[in-house]
Each structure stands twice: as C-alpha cells, then as structure tokens.
C-alpha cells in the first residue's frame, strides 16, 4: 500500500470514528440510560466515552476486514481490541463491543465479497 493510500485510510478512520461516536453514544444512552463518567470528571455527555470506544471498535474491525491482507493480522488486531474492551470493566460495553466486532466483520466481509465479484465480472 502506498504512503498516500495509508494517509487516506488513516484520515478516513479518524473521520468515521468522529461521525460514529455520537451515534453510538446516543444509542447507548437510549438503551442503557445515562452513565456516570467514573474515573474522571469527563465531558458533559459521559455516554460519548462509551460511544467513542464502540465507534473505534466498529470502524477498525470494518476497515481491517476490508483492507486487511492476511487473516493472521486481522485476528491479532481483533484480539487486541477485545483486550482493550476487557480493560474497560463494564460487561454491557464488553457485550456491545463484541456484537459490534461481529457486525463490523460481517459488513466488511460483505463489502469485500461484492467488490471482488465486481472485479471478477469486469475482467
């Protein structure tokens, strides 16, 4: 992958995380109610912290599935994400993030299969 593509991928990850953070934060607030920030004073909407981790897990899993080269590296990255989730200590967050990993992986797999099928038909 060229340096330009890596920069574009990095910037798209940041933009997608920023876009999905309030969406996942509001869904978390809707289904689980308002949360306290716990360790620090935090932002005015502490559910956005959980939303940030959820959007991070979803976007990284999605993009690793689409652009990842070898399965071994994708598995290692997903296991690192699971380890990060375990460090948070909330079982609700853990279950939601596991579901988001599965959804992101399935969505990325579907996108990749459609893309490969389109390339095969083009040739």
N, CA, C and O of each residue as an XYZ file, in Angstrom:
492
protein
N       0.847     -1.163      0.000
C       0.000      0.000      0.000
C       0.898      1.233      0.000
O       1.860      1.322      0.763
N       0.569      2.163     -0.856
C       1.396      3.356     -0.967
C       1.178      4.282      0.237
O       0.209      4.142      0.984
N       2.094      5.216      0.398
C       2.014      6.154      1.518
C       0.761      7.010      1.422
O       0.129      7.307      2.436
N       0.405      7.401      0.227
C      -0.800      8.223      0.038
C      -2.047      7.462      0.469
O      -2.917      8.026      1.131
N      -2.143      6.190      0.101
C      -3.308      5.385      0.488
C      -3.353      5.174      1.999
O      -4.431      5.153      2.594
N      -2.191      5.018      2.617
C      -2.151      4.863      4.066
C      -2.640      6.126      4.771
O      -3.364      6.050      5.763
N      -2.244      7.272      4.259
C      -2.686      8.538      4.844
C      -4.195      8.706      4.673
O      -4.885      9.131      5.600
N      -4.704      8.371      3.486
C      -6.150      8.461      3.247
C      -6.898      7.496      4.154
O      -7.945      7.848      4.697
N      -6.379      6.290      4.325
C      -7.011      5.318      5.219
C      -7.005      5.820      6.655
O      -8.013      5.704      7.352
N      -5.899      6.368      7.103
C      -5.792      6.897      8.463
C      -6.786      8.035      8.687
O      -7.469      8.072      9.711
N      -6.868      8.957      7.740
C      -7.802     10.078      7.861
C      -9.255      9.612      7.812
O     -10.107     10.161      8.510
N      -9.539      8.602      6.990
C     -10.913      8.091      6.936
C     -11.283      7.396      8.239
O     -12.437      7.460      8.663
N     -10.325      6.731      8.883
C     -10.592      6.121     10.186
C     -10.950      7.194     11.203
O     -11.916      7.045     11.951
N     -10.186      8.264     11.234
C     -10.458      9.353     12.185
C     -11.823      9.974     11.921
O     -12.585     10.211     12.858
N     -12.139     10.240     10.655
C     -13.422     10.870     10.320
C     -14.582      9.948     10.666
O     -15.583     10.401     11.220
N     -14.465      8.654     10.347
C     -15.547      7.724     10.657
C     -15.744      7.562     12.163
O     -16.879      7.440     12.624
N     -14.671      7.560     12.922
C     -14.805      7.472     14.378
C     -15.507      8.709     14.917
O     -16.358      8.610     15.801
N     -15.154      9.859     14.392
C     -15.808     11.094     14.843
C     -17.290     11.083     14.471
O     -18.121     11.552     15.249
N     -17.626     10.562     13.308
C     -19.027     10.514     12.877
C     -19.823      9.517     13.715
O     -20.947      9.813     14.120
N     -19.256      8.340     13.979
C     -19.998      7.307     14.679
C     -20.043      7.481     16.199
O     -20.898      6.880     16.847
N     -19.160      8.274     16.782
C     -19.136      8.440     18.238
C     -20.458      8.959     18.793
O     -20.993      8.335     19.710
N     -21.018     10.057     18.299
C     -22.302     10.495     18.864
C     -23.449      9.536     18.568
O     -24.387      9.428     19.359
N     -23.381      8.844     17.444
C     -24.446      7.893     17.117
C     -24.457      6.751     18.124
O     -25.499      6.440     18.701
N     -23.298      6.124     18.339
C     -23.233      5.027     19.300
C     -23.456      5.521     20.728
O     -24.058      4.815     21.537
N     -22.980      6.717     21.045
C     -23.207      7.278     22.376
C     -24.684      7.502     22.656
O     -25.164      7.195     23.747
N     -25.409      8.037     21.678
C     -26.845      8.245     21.859
C     -27.606      6.928     21.929
O     -28.563      6.808     22.694
N     -27.190      5.934     21.137
C     -27.824      4.613     21.244
C     -27.585      4.005     22.621
O     -28.484      3.401     23.205
N     -26.361      4.168     23.139
C     -26.041      3.657     24.467
C     -26.903      4.354     25.522
O     -27.433      3.709     26.427
N     -27.033      5.652     25.399
C     -27.848      6.424     26.344
C     -29.318      6.020     26.252
O     -30.012      5.955     27.267
N     -29.788      5.750     25.036
C     -31.186      5.377     24.838
C     -31.494      4.016     25.446
O     -32.517      3.853     26.110
N     -30.616      3.033     25.226
C     -30.887      1.680     25.687
C     -30.473      1.424     27.133
O     -31.123      0.640     27.825
N     -29.416      2.061     27.600
C     -28.917      1.782     28.941
C     -29.071      2.952     29.901
O     -28.779      2.817     31.090
N     -29.516      4.077     29.411
C     -29.693      5.236     30.270
C     -28.415      6.024     30.410
O     -27.368      5.603     29.917
N     -28.483      7.171     31.081
C     -27.271      7.973     31.260
C     -26.263      7.231     32.134
O     -26.629      6.473     33.032
N     -25.002      7.468     31.849
C     -23.934      6.796     32.596
C     -23.104      7.834     33.327
O     -23.059      9.001     32.937
N     -22.456      7.400     34.381
C     -21.528      8.298     35.062
C     -20.150      8.105     34.471
O     -19.838      7.042     33.935
N     -19.335      9.121     34.570
C     -18.024      9.047     33.939
C     -17.016      8.255     34.758
O     -15.985      7.860     34.214
N     -17.261      8.005     36.026
C     -16.429      7.116     36.810
C     -15.113      7.711     37.263
O     -15.057      8.340     38.320
N     -14.056      7.529     36.496
C     -12.704      7.849     36.923
C     -12.354      9.330     36.868
O     -11.483      9.783     37.610
N     -13.005     10.078     36.019
C     -12.642     11.475     35.860
C     -13.917     12.295     35.689
O     -15.002     11.743     35.508
N     -13.777     13.600     35.747
C     -14.946     14.457     35.608
C     -15.602     14.292     34.245
O     -16.828     14.227     34.151
N     -14.817     14.224     33.212
C     -15.294     13.867     31.899
C     -16.129     14.923     31.211
O     -16.314     16.027     31.724
N     -16.630     14.567     30.043
C     -17.410     15.511     29.250
C     -18.830     15.677     29.803
O     -19.230     14.992     30.745
N     -19.578     16.602     29.195
C     -20.943     16.814     29.652
C     -21.847     15.641     29.290
O     -22.903     15.470     29.899
N     -21.455     14.837     28.317
C     -22.188     13.630     27.946
C     -21.254     12.426     28.107
O     -20.587     12.039     27.147
N     -21.194     11.833     29.292
C     -20.226     10.750     29.506
C     -20.506      9.502     28.690
O     -19.615      8.670     28.525
N     -21.727      9.346     28.171
C     -22.003      8.185     27.328
C     -21.238      8.265     26.014
O     -21.112      7.266     25.307
N     -20.725      9.452     25.683
C     -19.917      9.587     24.472
C     -18.573      8.883     24.614
O     -17.962      8.516     23.611
N     -18.108      8.692     25.837
C     -16.863      7.938     26.034
C     -17.085      6.490     25.610
O     -16.259      5.914     24.902
N     -18.192      5.904     26.041
C     -18.529      4.552     25.588
C     -18.792      4.539     24.096
O     -18.416      3.593     23.405
N     -19.436      5.585     23.593
C     -19.688      5.690     22.160
C     -18.407      5.766     21.353
O     -18.331      5.226     20.249
N     -17.386      6.442     21.904
C     -16.098      6.513     21.222
C     -15.481      5.126     21.102
O     -15.010      4.746     20.030
N     -15.480      4.363     22.202
C     -14.902      3.018     22.136
C     -15.693      2.124     21.200
O     -15.118      1.302     20.487
N     -17.017      2.282     21.199
C     -17.836      1.472     20.294
C     -17.558      1.828     18.838
O     -17.432      0.939     17.996
N     -17.462      3.115     18.538
C     -17.190      3.507     17.156
C     -15.779      3.098     16.750
O     -15.557      2.713     15.602
N     -14.823      3.176     17.671
C     -13.459      2.743     17.394
C     -13.436      1.260     17.034
O     -12.829      0.867     16.038
N     -14.097      0.444     17.842
C     -14.117     -0.997     17.594
C     -14.795     -1.297     16.267
O     -14.294     -2.111     15.490
N     -15.920     -0.657     15.994
C     -16.667     -0.918     14.763
C     -15.862     -0.512     13.529
O     -15.724     -1.298     12.592
N     -15.335      0.701     13.525
C     -14.623      1.207     12.345
C     -13.336      0.428     12.104
O     -13.042      0.065     10.965
N     -12.572      0.170     13.149
C     -11.317     -0.568     12.971
C     -11.586     -1.980     12.465
O     -10.891     -2.452     11.566
N     -12.576     -2.658     13.023
C     -12.891     -4.005     12.560
C     -13.366     -3.988     11.116
O     -12.965     -4.834     10.317
N     -14.215     -3.031     10.781
C     -14.715     -2.919      9.412
C     -13.581     -2.686      8.425
O     -13.490     -3.374      7.408
N     -12.717     -1.723      8.718
C     -11.647     -1.399      7.781
C     -10.562     -2.471      7.740
O      -9.967     -2.697      6.686
N     -10.294     -3.133      8.858
C      -9.330     -4.238      8.830
C      -9.846     -5.399      7.995
O      -9.072     -6.082      7.323
N     -11.153     -5.621      8.037
C     -11.714     -6.701      7.236
C     -11.663     -6.362      5.753
O     -11.383     -7.227      4.923
N     -11.932     -5.115      5.422
C     -11.935     -4.725      4.008
C     -10.517     -4.635      3.458
O     -10.233     -5.174      2.389
N      -9.627     -3.961      4.177
C      -8.296     -3.686      3.651
C      -7.205     -4.587      4.205
O      -6.067     -4.518      3.742
N      -7.519     -5.429      5.183
C      -6.510     -6.287      5.792
C      -5.997     -7.323      4.820
O      -6.751     -7.874      4.018
N      -4.711     -7.579      4.901
C      -4.099     -8.504      3.960
C      -4.222     -9.950      4.382
O      -4.800    -10.767      3.667
N      -3.683    -10.262      5.531
C      -3.658    -11.651      5.971
C      -4.583    -11.834      7.160
O      -4.754    -10.934      7.982
N      -5.171    -13.007      7.235
C      -6.102    -13.282      8.325
C      -5.415    -13.240      9.685
O      -6.024    -12.863     10.686
N      -4.162    -13.624      9.713
C      -3.428    -13.642     10.974
C      -3.367    -12.252     11.585
O      -3.566    -12.103     12.791
N      -3.099    -11.241     10.788
C      -3.002     -9.882     11.305
C      -4.361     -9.343     11.723
O      -4.459     -8.605     12.703
N      -5.404     -9.700     10.996
C      -6.748     -9.278     11.392
C      -7.134     -9.915     12.722
O      -7.716     -9.256     13.583
N      -6.813    -11.181     12.890
C      -7.132    -11.862     14.142
C      -6.389    -11.236     15.308
O      -6.966    -11.043     16.379
N      -5.123    -10.918     15.117
C      -4.340    -10.272     16.172
C      -4.938     -8.913     16.518
O      -5.055     -8.574     17.696
N      -5.318     -8.132     15.512
C      -5.903     -6.818     15.768
C      -7.230     -6.938     16.507
O      -7.501     -6.157     17.418
N      -8.053     -7.899     16.130
C      -9.342     -8.081     16.810
C      -9.123     -8.541     18.244
O      -9.843     -8.110     19.145
N      -8.147     -9.406     18.469
C      -7.860     -9.838     19.837
C      -7.347     -8.674     20.684
O      -7.659     -8.589     21.871
N      -6.569     -7.783     20.087
C      -6.131     -6.593     20.814
C      -7.315     -5.695     21.154
O      -7.353     -5.103     22.233
N      -8.269     -5.590     20.258
C      -9.472     -4.813     20.549
C     -10.261     -5.427     21.699
O     -10.776     -4.714     22.560
N     -10.351     -6.755     21.706
C     -11.055     -7.435     22.801
C     -10.328     -7.201     24.117
O     -10.966     -7.003     25.151
N      -8.999     -7.223     24.088
C      -8.233     -6.947     25.309
C      -8.491     -5.532     25.796
O      -8.612     -5.303     27.000
N      -8.577     -4.581     24.877
C      -8.892     -3.207     25.244
C     -10.269     -3.111     25.885
O     -10.467     -2.382     26.858
N     -11.209     -3.849     25.332
C     -12.566     -3.846     25.873
C     -12.568     -4.428     27.284
O     -13.263     -3.918     28.162
N     -11.803     -5.482     27.506
C     -11.752     -6.099     28.836
C     -11.189     -5.140     29.877
O     -11.544     -5.216     31.053
N     -10.320     -4.245     29.447
C      -9.741     -3.291     30.377
C     -10.765     -2.254     30.847
O     -10.572     -1.621     31.886
N     -11.836     -2.079     30.101
C     -12.847     -1.093     30.477
C     -13.633     -1.531     31.708
O     -14.019     -0.687     32.517
N     -13.874     -2.813     31.866
C     -14.507     -3.327     33.068
C     -16.019     -3.342     33.073
O     -16.599     -3.816     34.050
N     -16.684     -2.864     32.067
C     -18.134     -2.856     32.024
C     -18.621     -4.016     31.166
O     -18.231     -4.132     30.004
N     -19.461     -4.870     31.719
C     -19.947     -6.024     30.977
C     -20.873     -5.612     29.838
O     -20.895     -6.250     28.786
N     -21.641     -4.537     30.055
C     -22.504     -4.068     28.968
C     -21.662     -3.632     27.784
O     -21.951     -3.985     26.641
N     -20.615     -2.860     28.063
C     -19.727     -2.413     26.991
C     -19.054     -3.594     26.317
O     -18.911     -3.610     25.094
N     -18.645     -4.571     27.087
C     -17.977     -5.738     26.529
C     -18.898     -6.475     25.559
O     -18.484     -6.816     24.451
N     -20.137     -6.721     25.963
C     -21.084     -7.450     25.111
C     -21.416     -6.638     23.860
O     -21.450     -7.179     22.755
N     -21.659     -5.350     24.036
C     -21.970     -4.499     22.884
C     -20.797     -4.457     21.918
O     -20.995     -4.532     20.705
N     -19.584     -4.338     22.433
C     -18.413     -4.258     21.555
C     -18.149     -5.571     20.837
O     -17.703     -5.560     19.690
N     -18.410     -6.696     21.478
C     -18.279     -7.987     20.790
C     -19.276     -8.065     19.644
O     -18.937     -8.517     18.550
N     -20.505     -7.625     19.892
C     -21.519     -7.608     18.829
C     -21.094     -6.664     17.702
O     -21.272     -6.982     16.527
N     -20.537     -5.509     18.055
C     -20.075     -4.569     17.032
C     -18.896     -5.132     16.240
O     -18.784     -4.873     15.041
N     -18.020     -5.893     16.885
C     -16.927     -6.548     16.164
C     -17.497     -7.525     15.143
O     -17.033     -7.571     14.004
N     -18.496     -8.303     15.540
C     -19.107     -9.274     14.626
C     -19.825     -8.560     13.483
O     -19.700     -8.962     12.326
N     -20.576     -7.502     13.799
C     -21.281     -6.744     12.757
C     -20.282     -6.081     11.809
O     -20.462     -6.127     10.592
N     -19.233     -5.467     12.355
C     -18.221     -4.834     11.517
C     -17.510     -5.839     10.629
O     -17.239     -5.558      9.462
N     -17.205     -7.012     11.179
C     -16.543     -8.045     10.390
C     -17.457     -8.539      9.274
O     -17.020     -8.674      8.131
N     -18.734     -8.811      9.599
C     -19.672     -9.274      8.575
C     -19.900     -8.227      7.489
O     -19.924     -8.553      6.302
N     -20.066     -6.974      7.894
C     -20.272     -5.909      6.924
C     -19.036     -5.731      6.035
O     -19.166     -5.563      4.823
N     -17.858     -5.767      6.622
C     -16.624     -5.680      5.845
C     -16.456     -6.853      4.904
O     -16.004     -6.681      3.771
N     -16.816     -8.050      5.361
C     -16.722     -9.247      4.534
C     -17.675     -9.146      3.342
O     -17.314     -9.510      2.222
N     -18.897     -8.650      3.586
C     -19.875     -8.489      2.508
C     -19.377     -7.464      1.489
O     -19.464     -7.688      0.282
N     -18.856     -6.342      1.980
C     -18.332     -5.314      1.073
C     -17.176     -5.864      0.246
O     -17.089     -5.613     -0.956
N     -16.294     -6.612      0.891
C     -15.147     -7.177      0.184
C     -15.593     -8.202     -0.859
O     -15.036     -8.238     -1.957
N     -16.579     -9.028     -0.539
C     -17.075    -10.022     -1.487
C     -17.749     -9.355     -2.687
O     -17.564     -9.789     -3.824
N     -18.529     -8.301     -2.434
C     -19.168     -7.579     -3.532
C     -18.119     -6.934     -4.430
O     -18.234     -6.967     -5.655
N     -17.102     -6.351     -3.818
C     -16.026     -5.719     -4.589
C     -15.283     -6.753     -5.441
O     -15.019     -6.513     -6.619
N     -14.948     -7.900     -4.846
C     -14.234     -8.938     -5.595
C     -15.092     -9.496     -6.722
O     -14.582     -9.808     -7.798
N     -16.389     -9.621     -6.480
C     -17.286    -10.117     -7.519
C     -17.381     -9.108     -8.672
O     -17.417     -9.497     -9.839
N     -17.423     -7.816     -8.339
C     -17.474     -6.787     -9.375
C     -16.187     -6.776    -10.194
O     -16.233     -6.607    -11.413
N     -15.053     -6.953     -9.546
C     -13.764     -7.001    -10.259
C     -13.703     -8.229    -11.148
O     -13.196     -8.155    -12.267
N     -14.218     -9.376    -10.664
C     -14.195    -10.601    -11.457
C     -15.092    -10.470    -12.692
O     -14.742    -10.972    -13.760
N     -16.236     -9.806    -12.561
C     -17.124     -9.612    -13.703
C     -16.545     -8.612    -14.699
O     -16.782     -8.708    -15.903
N     -15.790     -7.661    -14.185
C     -15.182     -6.644    -15.056
C     -14.122     -7.276    -15.957
O     -13.975     -6.898    -17.119
N     -13.391     -8.238    -15.408
C     -12.336     -8.893    -16.184
C     -12.958     -9.996    -16.981
O     -12.262    -10.694    -17.717
